[in-house]
Structures are given as structure tokens and as C-alpha cells.
Amino acid sequence: MEPGHWSSEHSDALHDYFLKGMSYAEIGRQINARFGTAYSRNAVVGRAKRLGLAAPARIASPSIVPSLLSEACLLSPGRQTLSYLNLPPKSALKPAAPVKLRCVGVQPRLISLVELEPGECRYPYGGDRDGEEITFCGHPLQPGSSYCAPHLRLTRRPATGSARNAAPVVLRLVSAA
């Protein structure tokens, strides 16, 4: 049988079983056994929706309903929410304070990748907007790194204790040979 094709006998059986209060899975098993088909539960659900059959409403026990729906849960007139939902606190809906970025007092040479020599800092600048050229710092490297000393410290986690209050590193400009 072609998937997705329901004959009128199958649809009538679905309607009859649905009126008897059977679950969709059980309806599928009954129709498959009766007609030799292989409808899945989801196929039965889809066909039932297309036929306009509504799923049986789930009724909560009367002892639970009054505790879930209270006047304290009203969001706006005519609209209610359930207290058991994990909603964020109202403070989470406020705009966050701007984050202060760490920076260093380095005047980068802003050289292109093609002009960048071995032993020069590869800390990138630019490229934030479409078509903006990316340039690099270009100051002498810190041994064992791809960055100069200030950019190396900028890319690492701040140290704890007295190292956090260390004096800034002074850069010396060198002429390109």
C-alpha cells in the first residue's frame, strides 16, 4: 500500500475506533491487524487531524487544579500562567550593563599579513565590518608566543594576587629594515 494513502474503509475504521475512545497507537494496531496495513501511530494521528477528529482532552485531577491556577499568577487581564513553569526572574529581563573590555596601551603598527615578518606580533585589528581590512600589531614578539608582551597578557587570563597589579610593559618602536 502506498504510504500516506488512506482508503475510505480505513478512515471509517479510524473514526469508529476513535469514537470508542481508543488511543492512537491502539487504533493503528487494530487497523493494521484488520486490513493488513502498516500504519504508524503518527500516521494515525495525522489522518485523525485531517479528518477533524480532536484528541481527547487531558483532564487534571481536581485536587491539583486549584493550587496551579491562582490569582497571583495573572500576567495581564484575561491571561494566566502556571506557577510551576521555570520563568526567569524579572531582573533577568532588564538590559545588561555594558562589559568593560580589557585593553592595552599599545600603538599598533597596523601592517598587513603580507608585510608581517617572522618575529612580529600577530594580534589582529579591524575586520569588524564588511570589507574592512584586517591588520596586525607588528611589534616584536614575546619569546615563545605569537604576540608582543602587552597583547600576550591581554589574551591570557588575568593572574591572581600581585601579578595583577604589575606595571605596564613599555614598548620600543624599531625601524623596519
C-alpha positions as CSV (number, residue, x, y, z in Angstrom):
1,M,0.0,0.0,0.0
2,E,1.2,3.5,-0.8
3,P,2.3,5.4,2.4
4,G,0.0,8.3,3.1
5,H,-2.9,6.9,1.1
6,W,-5.9,6.0,3.3
7,S,-8.8,4.2,1.7
8,S,-12.3,5.2,2.8
9,E,-12.7,1.9,4.8
10,H,-9.5,2.6,6.8
11,S,-10.7,6.2,7.5
12,D,-14.1,4.9,8.6
13,A,-12.5,2.4,10.9
14,L,-10.3,5.1,12.3
15,H,-13.4,7.2,13.0
16,D,-15.2,4.2,14.7
17,Y,-12.2,3.3,16.9
18,F,-11.7,7.0,17.8
19,L,-15.3,7.3,19.0
20,K,-14.8,4.2,21.1
21,G,-12.0,6.2,23.0
22,M,-9.1,4.1,21.8
23,S,-5.6,5.6,21.9
24,Y,-3.9,6.4,18.5
25,A,-1.4,3.6,19.0
26,E,-4.2,1.1,19.6
27,I,-6.2,2.4,16.7
28,G,-3.1,1.8,14.5
29,R,-2.7,-1.7,15.7
30,Q,-6.4,-2.5,15.2
31,I,-6.4,-1.1,11.6
32,N,-3.2,-2.9,10.7
33,A,-4.5,-6.2,12.0
34,R,-7.9,-5.8,10.3
35,F,-6.7,-4.6,6.9
36,G,-3.1,-5.9,6.8
37,T,-1.6,-2.4,6.6
38,A,1.4,-0.9,8.4
39,Y,0.2,2.5,9.6
40,S,2.3,4.0,12.4
41,R,0.9,5.8,15.4
42,N,2.0,9.1,13.9
43,A,0.2,8.3,10.6
44,V,-3.0,7.6,12.6
45,V,-2.6,10.9,14.4
46,G,-2.1,12.8,11.2
47,R,-5.1,11.2,9.5
48,A,-7.3,11.9,12.5
49,K,-6.3,15.5,12.4
50,R,-7.1,15.7,8.7
51,L,-10.5,14.1,9.4
52,G,-11.2,16.8,12.0
53,L,-11.1,14.4,15.0
54,A,-9.9,16.1,18.1
55,A,-7.6,14.4,20.6
56,P,-9.3,13.6,23.9
57,A,-8.7,16.4,26.3
58,R,-6.5,15.5,29.3
59,I,-8.2,16.4,32.5
60,A,-6.1,17.3,35.5
61,S,-7.2,15.9,38.9
62,P,-9.4,18.3,40.8
63,S,-7.0,18.4,43.8
64,I,-4.2,19.8,41.6
65,V,-6.1,22.4,39.6
66,P,-6.8,25.0,42.3
67,S,-3.2,25.1,43.5
68,L,-1.8,25.7,40.0
69,L,-4.2,28.4,38.9
70,S,-4.3,31.2,41.3
71,E,-4.9,34.9,41.1
72,A,-1.2,35.6,41.9
73,C,-0.3,34.0,38.5
74,L,-2.1,36.6,36.4
75,L,0.2,38.2,33.9
76,S,-2.3,40.5,32.3
77,P,-6.1,40.7,32.3
78,G,-7.5,37.6,30.8
79,R,-4.2,35.8,30.6
80,Q,-2.9,33.2,33.2
81,T,0.3,31.3,33.6
82,L,1.2,28.3,35.6
83,S,3.3,28.7,38.7
84,Y,5.4,25.6,38.1
85,L,6.9,27.0,34.9
86,N,10.6,27.9,35.2
87,L,10.3,31.6,34.2
88,P,13.4,33.9,34.6
89,P,13.3,36.5,37.3
90,K,12.2,40.0,36.3
91,S,15.7,41.2,36.9
92,A,16.9,38.9,34.0
93,L,14.7,40.8,31.6
94,K,16.5,44.1,32.2
95,P,19.2,45.1,29.8
96,A,22.7,44.1,31.0
97,A,25.3,46.6,31.9
98,P,28.0,47.1,29.2
99,V,31.0,44.9,29.7
100,K,34.3,46.7,30.2
101,L,36.8,45.2,27.9
102,R,40.4,44.8,28.8
103,C,42.8,46.7,26.7
104,V,46.5,47.7,26.5
105,G,48.2,51.0,25.7
106,V,49.9,49.8,22.5
107,Q,50.1,51.9,19.4
108,P,49.9,49.1,16.8
109,R,51.9,49.4,13.5
110,L,48.8,48.1,11.6
111,I,50.6,46.2,9.0
112,S,49.0,43.7,6.5
113,L,49.5,40.0,6.6
114,V,51.7,40.1,3.6
115,E,54.0,42.7,5.2
116,L,54.1,40.8,8.5
117,E,57.6,39.4,9.2
118,P,58.6,36.5,11.4
119,G,59.1,37.8,14.9
120,E,56.4,40.4,14.7
121,C,53.2,40.4,16.8
122,R,50.2,38.8,15.1
123,Y,47.5,40.4,17.2
124,P,44.7,41.3,14.7
125,Y,43.0,44.7,14.3
126,G,39.9,45.5,12.2
127,G,37.8,43.2,10.0
128,D,34.7,44.0,12.2
129,R,32.7,45.5,9.3
130,D,32.2,44.1,5.8
131,G,35.2,44.9,3.5
132,E,37.3,46.3,6.4
133,E,40.9,45.3,6.1
134,I,42.5,43.2,8.8
135,T,45.8,44.5,10.0
136,F,48.2,43.3,12.7
137,C,50.1,44.9,15.6
138,G,53.6,44.2,14.2
139,H,55.7,44.9,17.4
140,P,58.4,42.4,18.5
141,L,57.2,39.1,19.8
142,Q,57.4,37.9,23.3
143,P,59.6,34.7,23.3
144,G,57.6,31.6,22.8
145,S,54.4,33.4,21.7
146,S,52.8,34.9,18.6
147,Y,52.1,38.2,20.4
148,C,54.1,41.1,21.9
149,A,54.2,41.3,25.7
150,P,51.1,43.5,26.2
151,H,49.0,41.5,23.8
152,L,50.1,38.2,25.3
153,R,48.9,39.5,28.7
154,L,45.7,40.6,27.1
155,T,45.0,37.2,25.6
156,R,45.7,35.3,28.9
157,R,43.5,35.2,32.0
158,P,44.4,37.8,34.5
159,A,46.7,36.5,37.1
160,T,45.7,36.5,40.8
161,G,47.5,38.4,43.5
162,S,50.3,40.8,43.0
163,A,50.9,40.0,39.3
164,R,47.5,41.6,38.5
165,N,48.9,45.0,39.7
166,A,52.2,44.7,37.7
167,A,53.5,47.8,35.9
168,P,52.6,48.1,32.2
169,V,55.1,46.9,29.7
170,V,56.8,49.7,27.7
171,L,57.2,49.1,24.0
172,R,60.0,50.5,22.0
173,L,59.4,51.1,18.3
174,V,62.0,49.7,16.0
175,S,62.5,50.7,12.4
176,A,61.8,48.1,9.8
177,A,65.0,47.2,7.9
